[in-house]
Amino acid sequence: QSKVTRKIKVFEKLVKEDTSSQFFFLTLYCEHNCFNRFISQLSG
């Protein structure tokens, strides 16, 4: 979990520096959330 948080922090820094990476960050973030939801549905 902490590794993911660290990655997100890095991406947030990148997004602040380069707005063209915002789309990439949002895509990655959404994929991560959907994946978590999928896993929680499987385990639940």
C-alpha positions as CSV (number, residue, x, y, z in Angstrom):
1,Q,0.0,0.0,0.0
2,S,2.8,2.4,0.9
3,K,4.6,1.7,-2.3
4,V,1.5,2.6,-4.3
5,T,1.1,5.8,-2.2
6,R,4.7,6.7,-3.0
7,K,4.1,6.1,-6.7
8,I,1.0,8.4,-6.6
9,K,3.1,11.1,-4.9
10,V,5.7,10.9,-7.6
11,F,3.0,11.1,-10.3
12,E,1.4,14.1,-8.5
13,K,4.8,15.9,-8.6
14,L,5.1,15.0,-12.4
15,V,1.6,16.3,-13.0
16,K,2.4,19.6,-11.3
17,E,5.5,20.0,-13.5
18,D,4.0,18.8,-16.8
19,T,0.3,19.2,-17.5
20,S,0.6,16.8,-20.5
21,S,1.0,13.9,-18.0
22,Q,-2.3,14.7,-16.3
23,F,-4.2,12.4,-18.7
24,F,-1.8,9.6,-18.1
25,F,-2.0,10.1,-14.3
26,L,-5.8,10.1,-14.4
27,T,-5.9,6.9,-16.5
28,L,-3.5,5.2,-14.2
29,Y,-5.4,6.3,-11.1
30,C,-8.7,5.2,-12.5
31,E,-7.3,1.8,-13.5
32,H,-5.9,1.4,-10.0
33,N,-9.3,2.2,-8.4
34,C,-11.2,-0.1,-10.7
35,F,-8.7,-2.9,-10.0
36,N,-9.1,-2.4,-6.3
37,R,-12.9,-2.5,-6.7
38,F,-12.6,-5.7,-8.8
39,I,-10.3,-7.4,-6.1
40,S,-12.7,-6.4,-3.3
41,Q,-15.6,-7.9,-5.2
42,L,-13.7,-11.1,-5.7
43,S,-12.8,-11.4,-2.1
44,G,-16.2,-10.2,-0.9
